[in-house]
Amino acid sequence: MIGLGWRDRNFGPSLIVSPDEKVVVIPKGQGRNPGHGPEHDFQVTVLNTDHPITKGLQKRWMHPTNN
């Protein structure tokens, strides 16, 4: 799950997760344009394994494409 992802980058700040799993605020007008790129396999990383929604999930897993 992400927040602040699918809107124009000039709307306001956006959030990304850095390789060291820190949430980074990208200022309004900077960063990539939002939206979907080509479909691909990707790794999901749970940042808070103690949250009631994510409790019991693996820290990392691969999400495959639906080809």
Residue frames as qw, qx, qy, qz and C-alpha x, y, z in Angstrom:
[[0.000, 0.890, 0.456, 0.000, 0.00, 0.00, 0.00],
 [0.409, 0.082, -0.008, 0.909, 1.14, 3.52, -0.65],
 [0.005, 0.823, 0.443, -0.355, -0.16, 6.98, 0.02],
 [0.065, 0.839, -0.104, -0.530, -0.12, 10.14, -2.07],
 [0.529, -0.155, 0.691, 0.467, 0.75, 8.19, -5.22],
 [0.337, 0.417, 0.701, 0.471, -1.74, 8.74, -8.03],
 [0.097, 0.940, 0.279, -0.173, -1.99, 12.49, -8.53],
 [0.496, 0.777, -0.091, 0.378, 0.01, 15.18, -10.31],
 [0.697, -0.109, -0.336, 0.623, 3.43, 15.72, -8.69],
 [0.097, 0.349, -0.076, 0.929, 2.62, 19.45, -8.41],
 [0.548, -0.607, -0.451, -0.358, -0.38, 18.66, -6.17],
 [0.527, -0.773, 0.252, -0.246, 1.76, 18.37, -3.06],
 [0.140, -0.587, 0.797, -0.043, 4.50, 16.29, -1.44],
 [0.895, 0.081, -0.361, -0.248, 4.84, 12.57, -2.14],
 [0.628, -0.557, 0.528, -0.127, 6.33, 9.68, -0.23],
 [0.755, 0.376, -0.535, -0.049, 8.83, 6.99, -1.20],
 [0.845, -0.497, 0.194, 0.025, 10.53, 4.25, 0.78],
 [0.162, 0.793, -0.583, -0.065, 14.33, 4.32, 0.60],
 [0.723, 0.236, -0.649, 0.015, 16.48, 1.17, 0.24],
 [0.224, 0.144, -0.769, 0.580, 17.14, 1.33, 4.01],
 [0.279, -0.526, -0.800, -0.076, 13.33, 1.25, 4.60],
 [0.104, -0.399, -0.336, 0.847, 12.95, 4.88, 5.68],
 [0.272, 0.789, 0.546, 0.078, 9.94, 6.91, 4.53],
 [0.343, -0.169, 0.155, 0.911, 11.22, 9.92, 2.57],
 [0.270, 0.804, 0.398, -0.350, 9.11, 13.01, 1.77],
 [0.444, 0.196, 0.436, 0.758, 9.61, 14.31, -1.78],
 [0.061, 0.455, 0.211, -0.863, 8.71, 18.03, -2.02],
 [0.522, 0.698, 0.404, -0.277, 5.88, 19.26, -4.22],
 [0.456, 0.838, -0.188, -0.232, 6.94, 19.49, -7.88],
 [0.019, 0.616, -0.783, -0.083, 9.87, 17.07, -7.54],
 [0.536, -0.087, 0.830, -0.124, 10.24, 13.35, -8.10],
 [0.094, 0.077, 0.864, 0.488, 8.66, 11.09, -10.68],
 [0.517, -0.074, -0.204, -0.828, 5.26, 11.52, -12.24],
 [0.539, -0.067, 0.727, -0.419, 2.70, 9.24, -10.59],
 [0.786, 0.317, -0.174, -0.502, 0.99, 6.33, -12.28],
 [0.903, -0.101, 0.417, 0.018, 1.61, 2.79, -13.39],
 [0.080, 0.596, -0.687, -0.407, 4.60, 1.65, -15.39],
 [0.643, 0.180, -0.665, -0.335, 4.72, -1.63, -17.29],
 [0.884, -0.370, 0.056, -0.280, 3.47, -4.68, -15.38],
 [0.487, 0.481, -0.684, 0.253, 6.32, -6.57, -13.69],
 [0.760, -0.382, -0.486, 0.202, 7.14, -8.79, -10.71],
 [0.045, 0.705, -0.304, 0.640, 8.09, -6.77, -7.64],
 [0.463, -0.108, -0.743, 0.472, 9.15, -7.31, -4.06],
 [0.431, -0.761, -0.216, -0.435, 6.77, -6.28, -1.28],
 [0.421, 0.128, -0.611, 0.658, 8.43, -5.16, 1.97],
 [0.467, -0.758, -0.436, -0.132, 6.42, -4.79, 5.18],
 [0.213, 0.585, -0.340, 0.705, 7.80, -1.85, 7.16],
 [0.380, -0.371, 0.504, -0.681, 5.80, -2.47, 10.35],
 [0.478, -0.015, -0.867, -0.139, 5.39, -6.17, 11.11],
 [0.093, -0.207, -0.778, 0.586, 3.69, -5.37, 14.45],
 [0.378, 0.060, -0.045, -0.923, 0.77, -3.42, 12.95],
 [0.618, 0.144, 0.652, -0.415, -2.58, -5.27, 13.30],
 [0.735, 0.571, -0.035, -0.365, -3.04, -5.35, 9.48],
 [0.553, 0.616, -0.561, -0.011, 0.46, -6.72, 8.74],
 [0.468, -0.481, 0.688, -0.276, 1.02, -8.85, 11.86],
 [0.805, 0.025, 0.590, -0.066, 1.93, -12.39, 10.80],
 [0.709, 0.704, -0.027, -0.028, 2.99, -11.44, 7.26],
 [0.820, -0.001, 0.075, 0.568, 6.48, -12.18, 6.03],
 [0.245, -0.682, 0.076, 0.685, 8.88, -9.21, 6.02],
 [0.204, 0.517, -0.487, -0.674, 9.42, -9.61, 2.22],
 [0.638, 0.231, 0.733, 0.039, 7.79, -11.54, -0.59],
 [0.074, -0.113, 0.581, 0.803, 7.56, -11.41, -4.39],
 [0.529, 0.518, 0.407, -0.534, 4.34, -10.27, -6.05],
 [0.401, 0.018, 0.736, 0.546, 4.20, -11.93, -9.49],
 [0.340, 0.211, -0.283, -0.871, 2.52, -10.54, -12.59],
 [0.665, 0.233, 0.598, -0.383, -0.69, -12.18, -13.72],
 [0.309, 0.459, -0.602, -0.576, 0.49, -13.36, -17.12]]
